[in-house]
């Protein structure tokens, strides 16, 4: 069972890399926003599973670590997306006397 699970993990990594490498640069920001939303749902599921009471200390520790890393990923993804979208905003025009309008 462990070998099958590892094989699925490796194949999923290869498929994910192949799919993401084919995405044009102009679509990276919308793709990142979409995956952040999906990952937020995954985090909610992890919190529900943790709240329902999993058996075993190791399972709980791994679940808490996964939730922490997932939270870091979602927050970082939204910060990067916000910064990328900020590059397309117009800068405020300056007044002739050198002060901001």
Residue pairs with C-beta under 8 A, 6 or more apart in sequence:
20 31
23 31
28 84
29 81
29 84
29 85
32 77
32 80
32 81
33 77
33 78
33 81
35 77
36 74
36 77
36 78
36 81
39 70
39 73
39 74
39 77
40 74
42 70
43 67
43 70
43 71
43 74
46 63
46 66
46 67
46 70
47 67
49 63
50 60
50 63
50 64
50 67
54 60
54 63
92 100
92 101
93 101
94 100
94 101
95 101
